[in-house]
Amino acid sequence: MKRTIGLTGGLVSAVALAVAGLAGATTAAADDITLRMAVPDWPPTRIMKQLADEHYKAPSGNNVVLEPDFIPWPDFQTRLSASLTSGEQVYNMAVSDSQWLGMFIEGGYYKKLNGIIDADPELQATFAALNENLVAAYSTYPHKSDNYYGFPQMPDVLVTYYREDVFCDTGESAAFKAQYGYDLPCKPEEMNNVDWDMVGDFGEFFRRKPGDNLMGQPLTDDFFGIAYQAGKGYDFSTMQINAFIWQHGADIWDETKEPDGKAIGVVNSPEAVKAFQHYLSLLQYMPPVVQTGSMDIFKVDELFREGKVAWIIQWIGFGESAISPETSKVSDKVNFAKAPGLKKGDGTIDRTANIGGQPFVLMTWNTPEIEREAIDFVKWWLSEDIQKKFAAAGGQSGIKSVYSSAASSPSTPRRNTWSTGPGTMPSVPAWNGRRTCGTCRSSWSC
């Protein structure tokens, strides 16, 4: 007879629940366990669920099933915070945005992992295999300390998405060169050399109204040259504004005085104000929704997939939706390149920008059995074989041997943003003021 250790249906007694104590994990029997995980709803977590369903076998011999709660990105922090602070203890794990680590660690919800890592040579090997800058950004609190709370689940960076058919059209190219005096970039290696002045030229040149021609054909709708995030919600403008500030040589706080560094006098310095004005100056070339404060990363993604914009800056995590015929009207016309930057006096391009991405975290209320199964799942996820599958399916890996291997780079055009090395990542504060997150200079995955 199997021992019941968790929720099996509506007729479980309170006594059974108290004995089981599974803190929200649904288990029908000792060998039948469900890991409940709060996750943002987007392609990387959907791919994770698919790979888990197809490939995961728990080392314990238990029948372990991953049950993600797919939460829309705009609501993710609010809903996760409401769940954690309510005391309902529904989740065993979460894919947490990195800037929340401080807030939820201080609240007592995310478990410190040092003891688990110290006792597990396999986990130690996993951390050694990860890009060290990702470990600092996604795992440590305080930032770059020896206190570990997370495992990198999906690294993410801002890159260029562009309409290859538009930029490579011979008629458009000839007209562009006649107007601006240089060649319109077409191939990814050409697009990799784009600076902000060129972005402004793209925005001006490709602005077309209904009846205007694009690639020799009259348009029935407005068409725009460029777009990047400029939304009021969450971090949907700061993630782009920060890049301008750092590239102009300014900053958003005095990190040298951490944890007592101040923003006033730094983020509003003349250099930072000039950088912000540079960011604002390009909004004139974007779709009019930018004036409403609602052009977040989802609106930028939508506009591009609908074929209304020629060139965007977007997190690489949205790449799968841009190249999938099921979700994109321009799926066969998309290519990718490095994000642009500010050209310096020596001709180099400074691409300093935020690093995105999320870690796995474990909740503090898990039972030893659930904790063991969660750790085993994390080790499986971060194994080289599964990370290669993740990369091939459209994800991005933080395992050094995976992202540096041409064989495991995506077979899609996203390979043009793939890296051969980590670069440097200085630290900057996230919006909640209690957590620092990494940025990338000549980004590790750009």
C-alpha positions as CSV (number, residue, x, y, z in Angstrom):
1,M,0.0,0.0,0.0
2,K,1.5,3.4,-1.0
3,R,1.9,6.1,1.6
4,T,-0.1,9.2,0.8
5,I,2.1,12.3,1.5
6,G,0.2,15.2,0.0
7,L,-2.9,16.4,-1.9
8,T,-4.7,13.5,-3.7
9,G,-8.0,15.2,-4.3
10,G,-10.8,17.0,-2.5
11,L,-11.3,14.4,0.2
12,V,-7.9,14.7,2.0
13,S,-8.3,15.1,5.7
14,A,-6.7,18.0,7.6
15,V,-4.7,15.4,9.6
16,A,-3.2,13.9,6.4
17,L,-2.2,17.4,5.3
18,A,-0.6,18.2,8.6
19,V,1.4,14.9,8.5
20,A,2.4,15.4,4.9
21,G,3.5,19.0,5.3
22,L,4.4,19.3,1.7
23,A,4.1,23.1,1.5
24,G,2.1,23.2,-1.6
25,A,3.6,20.3,-3.5
26,T,1.0,18.0,-5.0
27,T,1.9,14.4,-4.4
28,A,-0.4,11.4,-4.8
29,A,2.0,9.0,-3.2
30,A,5.7,8.7,-2.2
31,D,6.6,8.0,-5.8
32,D,4.3,10.5,-7.4
33,I,5.4,14.1,-6.8
34,T,4.6,17.4,-8.5
35,L,6.9,20.4,-8.3
36,R,4.9,23.6,-8.5
37,M,6.9,26.5,-10.0
38,A,5.8,30.1,-10.6
39,V,7.2,31.2,-14.0
40,P,6.8,34.0,-16.4
41,D,4.8,33.0,-19.5
42,W,7.1,33.3,-22.5
43,P,9.0,31.0,-24.8
44,P,11.9,30.0,-22.6
45,T,9.7,28.7,-19.8
46,R,7.4,27.0,-22.3
47,I,10.4,25.2,-23.8
48,M,11.5,24.2,-20.3
49,K,8.2,22.6,-19.6
50,Q,8.3,20.7,-23.0
51,L,11.8,19.4,-22.4
52,A,10.8,18.4,-18.8
53,D,7.8,16.5,-20.1
54,E,9.8,14.7,-22.8
55,H,13.1,14.0,-21.0
56,Y,13.1,14.4,-17.2
57,K,13.4,11.2,-15.1
58,A,14.1,11.8,-11.4
59,P,17.2,10.1,-10.1
60,S,15.2,9.1,-7.0
61,G,13.0,6.9,-9.0
62,N,10.0,9.0,-8.0
63,N,7.5,10.0,-10.7
64,V,8.3,13.8,-10.6
65,V,6.2,16.1,-12.7
66,L,7.0,19.8,-13.2
67,E,3.8,22.0,-12.9
68,P,4.6,25.6,-13.9
69,D,2.1,28.3,-13.2
70,F,2.5,30.4,-16.3
71,I,2.0,34.0,-15.3
72,P,1.9,36.9,-17.8
73,W,5.1,39.0,-17.5
74,P,3.3,42.3,-16.6
75,D,1.5,40.6,-13.7
76,F,4.3,38.3,-12.6
77,Q,5.9,40.2,-9.7
78,T,2.5,41.3,-8.4
79,R,1.0,37.8,-8.4
80,L,4.1,36.1,-7.0
81,S,4.5,38.7,-4.3
82,A,0.8,38.3,-3.4
83,S,1.2,34.5,-3.1
84,L,4.4,34.7,-1.1
85,T,3.2,37.3,1.4
86,S,-0.2,35.7,1.8
87,G,1.3,32.6,3.5
88,E,-0.5,30.2,1.2
89,Q,2.8,28.4,0.3
90,V,1.5,27.3,-3.1
91,Y,4.9,27.2,-4.9
92,N,7.9,25.0,-4.3
93,M,10.1,26.9,-6.8
94,A,10.0,30.0,-9.0
95,V,11.8,31.4,-11.9
96,S,12.4,34.8,-10.3
97,D,13.4,37.9,-12.1
98,S,16.9,38.7,-10.7
99,Q,16.1,42.1,-9.3
100,W,13.6,40.6,-6.9
101,L,16.1,38.5,-5.1
102,G,16.8,41.0,-2.4
103,M,13.2,41.8,-1.7
104,F,12.1,38.2,-1.4
105,I,15.2,37.0,0.4
106,E,14.7,39.7,3.0
107,G,11.1,38.6,3.3
108,G,12.2,35.1,4.2
109,Y,10.7,33.3,1.1
110,Y,13.8,32.3,-0.9
111,K,16.0,29.7,0.6
112,K,19.8,30.1,1.1
113,L,21.6,27.4,-0.8
114,N,25.1,27.4,0.6
115,G,24.7,24.3,2.7
116,I,23.1,22.4,-0.1
117,I,25.9,23.4,-2.5
118,D,28.6,22.6,0.0
119,A,27.3,19.1,0.5
120,D,26.8,18.3,-3.2
121,P,29.9,17.9,-5.5
122,E,27.6,17.7,-8.6
123,L,26.2,21.2,-7.8
124,Q,29.7,22.5,-7.2
125,A,30.7,21.2,-10.7
126,T,27.5,22.8,-12.1
127,F,28.5,26.2,-10.7
128,A,32.0,25.8,-12.0
129,A,30.6,25.2,-15.5
130,L,28.5,28.4,-15.4
131,N,29.6,31.8,-16.6
132,E,30.8,33.4,-13.4
133,N,29.1,36.7,-14.2
134,L,25.7,35.0,-14.4
135,V,26.3,33.4,-11.1
136,A,27.0,36.8,-9.6
137,A,23.9,38.3,-11.2
138,Y,21.4,35.5,-10.6
139,S,22.7,33.6,-7.6
140,T,24.2,35.9,-5.0
141,Y,22.8,38.3,-2.4
142,P,24.2,40.8,-1.6
143,H,25.5,41.0,-5.1
144,K,28.9,39.2,-5.7
145,S,28.9,37.9,-2.1
146,D,29.4,34.3,-1.0
147,N,25.7,33.9,-0.2
148,Y,23.8,31.9,-2.8
149,Y,20.1,31.9,-3.4
150,G,19.5,31.0,-7.0
151,F,20.6,28.9,-10.0
152,P,20.7,30.5,-13.5
153,Q,17.7,29.3,-15.5
154,M,17.7,31.5,-18.5
155,P,20.3,34.2,-19.3
156,D,19.0,37.0,-21.5
157,V,20.4,40.0,-23.3
158,L,19.2,42.8,-25.5
159,V,19.9,42.3,-29.2
160,T,18.8,43.7,-32.6
161,Y,16.0,42.1,-34.5
162,Y,15.6,43.4,-38.1
163,R,13.7,42.7,-41.3
164,E,16.3,41.3,-43.6
165,D,14.0,41.6,-46.6
166,V,13.7,45.4,-46.0
167,F,17.4,46.1,-45.2
168,C,18.7,43.9,-48.1
169,D,16.3,45.2,-50.7
170,T,18.4,46.7,-53.6
171,G,16.0,49.6,-54.2
172,E,15.9,50.6,-50.6
173,S,19.7,50.2,-50.3
174,A,20.3,52.5,-53.3
175,A,17.9,55.2,-52.0
176,F,19.4,55.0,-48.5
177,K,23.0,55.4,-49.8
178,A,21.9,58.3,-52.0
179,Q,20.4,60.1,-49.0
180,Y,22.9,59.3,-46.2
181,G,26.1,58.5,-48.0
182,Y,26.9,55.1,-46.7
183,D,25.7,51.5,-47.3
184,L,22.5,50.3,-45.6
185,P,23.6,47.3,-43.5
186,C,22.2,44.0,-44.7
187,K,24.1,41.0,-43.3
188,P,24.4,40.5,-39.5
189,E,28.1,41.2,-39.5
190,E,27.3,44.6,-41.1
191,M,24.4,45.2,-38.6
192,N,26.9,44.4,-35.8
193,N,28.6,47.7,-36.6
194,V,25.6,49.9,-36.1
195,D,25.8,52.9,-33.7
196,W,23.0,55.2,-32.5
197,D,23.5,57.8,-35.2
198,M,22.8,55.0,-37.8
199,V,19.7,54.0,-35.8
200,G,18.4,57.5,-36.2
201,D,18.9,57.3,-39.9
202,F,17.0,54.0,-40.1
203,G,14.1,55.6,-38.2
204,E,14.0,58.6,-40.5
205,F,14.4,56.7,-43.7
206,F,12.0,53.8,-43.2
207,R,9.1,56.0,-41.9
208,R,6.4,55.4,-44.5
209,K,2.7,56.3,-44.7
210,P,-0.1,54.5,-46.4
211,G,0.4,54.8,-50.2
212,D,4.1,55.2,-49.9
213,N,6.2,52.5,-51.4
214,L,8.3,50.0,-49.4
215,M,10.4,47.6,-51.4
216,G,8.7,48.8,-54.6
217,Q,5.1,48.1,-53.3
218,P,2.5,50.6,-52.0
219,L,1.7,50.3,-48.3
220,T,-1.8,50.1,-47.0
221,D,-0.7,50.9,-43.4
222,D,1.9,53.0,-41.6
223,F,5.4,51.6,-41.4
224,F,8.1,52.6,-38.9
225,G,11.8,52.3,-39.0
226,I,12.7,51.6,-35.4
227,A,11.3,50.7,-31.9
228,Y,12.7,50.0,-28.5
229,Q,11.1,49.8,-25.1
230,A,9.6,53.1,-23.7
231,G,6.9,51.9,-21.3
232,K,5.9,53.3,-17.9
233,G,5.4,49.9,-16.2
234,Y,8.0,47.8,-14.4
235,D,11.5,48.2,-16.0
236,F,10.1,48.7,-19.5
237,S,12.1,51.9,-20.1
238,T,14.9,51.8,-17.6
239,M,16.4,48.7,-19.3
240,Q,17.0,50.9,-22.4
241,I,17.7,54.2,-20.7
242,N,20.4,52.7,-18.6
243,A,22.4,51.7,-21.7
244,F,22.4,55.3,-23.0
245,I,23.5,56.6,-19.6
246,W,26.4,54.1,-19.2
247,Q,27.5,54.5,-22.8
248,H,27.7,58.3,-22.4
249,G,30.0,57.7,-19.5
250,A,27.5,58.6,-16.8
251,D,25.9,56.4,-14.1
252,I,22.7,55.9,-12.1
253,W,24.3,55.8,-8.7
254,D,27.6,55.8,-6.9
255,E,28.4,52.2,-6.7
256,T,31.8,52.8,-5.0
257,K,29.9,53.6,-1.8
258,E,27.7,50.5,-1.8
259,P,25.6,50.0,0.3
260,D,25.3,53.7,1.0
261,G,25.7,54.9,-2.5
262,K,23.3,57.7,-3.6
263,A,21.5,58.3,-6.9
264,I,20.9,62.1,-6.5
265,G,23.8,64.0,-8.1
266,V,24.7,61.0,-10.2
267,V,21.6,59.9,-12.2
268,N,20.8,63.6,-12.8
269,S,24.4,64.7,-13.7
270,P,24.8,66.7,-16.9
271,E,26.2,63.6,-18.6
272,A,23.3,61.5,-17.6
273,V,20.8,64.1,-18.6
274,K,22.4,64.3,-22.0
275,A,22.2,60.5,-22.3
276,F,18.5,60.6,-21.4
277,Q,17.9,63.3,-24.0
278,H,19.7,61.1,-26.6
279,Y,17.3,58.2,-25.7
280,L,14.3,60.5,-26.1
281,S,15.5,61.9,-29.4
282,L,14.9,58.6,-31.2
283,L,11.3,58.2,-30.0
284,Q,10.1,60.5,-32.8
285,Y,10.7,57.7,-35.3
286,M,8.7,55.1,-33.5
287,P,5.0,54.2,-33.7
288,P,2.7,56.7,-31.9
289,V,1.9,54.3,-29.1
290,V,5.3,55.4,-27.7
291,Q,3.7,58.6,-26.6
292,T,1.3,56.8,-24.4
293,G,3.9,55.2,-22.1
294,S,2.6,51.7,-23.0
295,M,5.3,50.7,-25.5
296,D,6.8,48.0,-23.3
297,I,8.7,44.9,-24.5
298,F,5.4,43.1,-25.4
299,K,4.2,46.0,-27.6
300,V,7.6,46.1,-29.3
301,D,7.4,42.4,-29.9
302,E,3.9,42.6,-31.2
303,L,4.7,45.5,-33.6
304,F,7.6,43.7,-35.0
305,R,5.8,40.4,-35.5
306,E,2.9,42.2,-37.1
307,G,5.3,43.6,-39.7
308,K,4.9,47.3,-38.7
309,V,8.6,48.0,-37.8
310,A,11.8,47.4,-39.7
311,W,14.2,47.3,-36.7
312,I,13.9,46.8,-33.0
313,I,15.9,46.2,-29.8
314,Q,14.5,43.3,-27.8
315,W,15.4,40.6,-25.3
316,I,16.7,37.5,-27.1
317,G,14.1,35.5,-25.1
318,F,11.4,36.7,-27.5
319,G,13.3,35.4,-30.5
320,E,11.3,32.2,-30.9
321,S,8.0,34.1,-31.3
322,A,9.6,36.3,-34.0
323,I,10.6,33.4,-36.2
324,S,7.7,31.1,-35.6
325,P,5.1,31.1,-38.4
326,E,2.4,30.5,-35.8
327,T,3.0,33.8,-34.1
328,S,4.8,36.0,-36.6
329,K,3.8,37.5,-40.0
330,V,7.5,38.0,-40.8
331,S,8.8,34.8,-39.5
332,D,10.9,34.0,-42.6
333,K,12.2,37.6,-42.9
334,V,13.9,38.1,-39.6
335,N,17.6,38.2,-38.7
336,F,19.5,39.1,-35.6
337,A,22.6,41.1,-34.6
338,K,24.3,42.7,-31.7
339,A,22.6,45.6,-30.0
340,P,23.8,49.0,-31.2
341,G,25.9,51.4,-29.0
342,L,27.6,54.7,-28.8
343,K,30.6,55.2,-31.2
344,K,33.6,56.5,-29.3
345,G,36.3,58.8,-30.5
346,D,38.6,55.9,-31.3
347,G,35.9,54.3,-33.5
348,T,34.9,51.5,-31.1
349,I,31.3,51.0,-30.1
350,D,30.4,51.0,-26.4
351,R,27.4,48.5,-26.0
352,T,27.2,48.6,-22.2
353,A,23.6,47.5,-21.3
354,N,21.7,45.6,-18.7
355,I,21.8,41.8,-18.6
356,G,18.4,40.2,-18.3
357,G,17.5,36.7,-17.3
358,Q,16.2,34.8,-14.3
359,P,17.3,32.3,-11.7
360,F,15.6,29.3,-10.3
361,V,14.9,29.8,-6.5
362,L,13.6,27.4,-3.9
363,M,11.1,28.3,-1.2
364,T,12.0,28.2,2.5
365,W,9.0,25.9,3.4
366,N,9.8,22.9,1.2
367,T,10.1,19.5,3.0
368,P,13.4,17.7,2.6
369,E,11.9,15.3,0.0
370,I,10.6,18.2,-2.1
371,E,13.9,20.1,-1.7
372,R,15.8,17.0,-2.9
373,E,13.6,16.6,-6.0
374,A,13.9,20.3,-6.8
375,I,17.7,20.2,-6.6
376,D,17.8,17.1,-8.8
377,F,15.6,18.9,-11.3
378,V,17.9,22.0,-11.3
379,K,21.0,19.7,-11.9
380,W,19.2,18.0,-14.8
381,W,18.2,21.4,-16.3
382,L,21.8,22.7,-16.1
383,S,23.4,19.5,-17.5
384,E,25.2,20.1,-20.8
385,D,23.0,17.8,-22.8
386,I,19.7,19.5,-21.7
387,Q,21.2,22.9,-22.1
388,K,22.1,22.1,-25.7
389,K,18.6,21.0,-26.3
390,F,17.3,24.2,-24.7
391,A,19.6,26.3,-27.0
392,A,18.6,24.3,-30.1
393,A,14.9,24.9,-29.2
394,G,15.3,28.7,-28.9
395,G,16.6,29.2,-25.4
396,Q,20.0,30.5,-24.2
397,S,22.5,28.8,-22.0
398,G,24.8,30.1,-19.3
399,I,27.0,26.9,-19.4
400,K,30.3,28.0,-20.8
401,S,30.9,24.8,-22.9
402,V,27.4,25.2,-24.4
403,Y,27.3,28.9,-25.4
404,S,30.9,28.8,-26.7
405,S,30.3,25.7,-28.9
406,A,29.2,26.4,-32.5
407,A,27.7,23.0,-32.6
408,S,25.2,23.9,-29.9
409,S,24.3,27.4,-31.1
410,P,20.8,27.8,-32.4
411,S,20.3,26.7,-36.0
412,T,18.1,29.9,-36.4
413,P,19.5,33.4,-37.3
414,R,19.9,33.9,-33.5
415,R,23.3,32.3,-33.9
416,N,24.5,35.7,-35.1
417,T,24.2,37.0,-31.5
418,W,25.9,34.0,-29.9
419,S,29.1,34.5,-28.0
420,T,32.5,33.0,-27.7
421,G,33.3,34.5,-24.4
422,P,31.8,36.3,-21.3
423,G,33.2,39.8,-21.5
424,T,33.0,42.1,-18.4
425,M,29.9,42.8,-16.4
426,P,30.0,45.8,-14.0
427,S,27.2,45.8,-11.4
428,V,24.4,48.3,-11.2
429,P,21.4,48.6,-8.9
430,A,18.0,47.3,-9.8
431,W,14.8,49.3,-9.4
432,N,13.9,48.0,-5.9
433,G,17.1,49.4,-4.4
434,R,17.8,46.3,-2.4
435,R,19.5,44.2,-5.1
436,T,22.2,44.8,-7.7
437,C,22.1,43.1,-11.0
438,G,24.8,42.7,-13.7
439,T,25.2,44.6,-16.9
440,C,27.3,43.6,-19.9
441,R,30.0,45.5,-21.6
442,S,30.4,43.9,-25.1
443,S,27.9,41.5,-23.7
444,W,28.8,37.9,-23.1
445,S,26.1,36.7,-25.4
446,C,26.0,39.5,-27.9
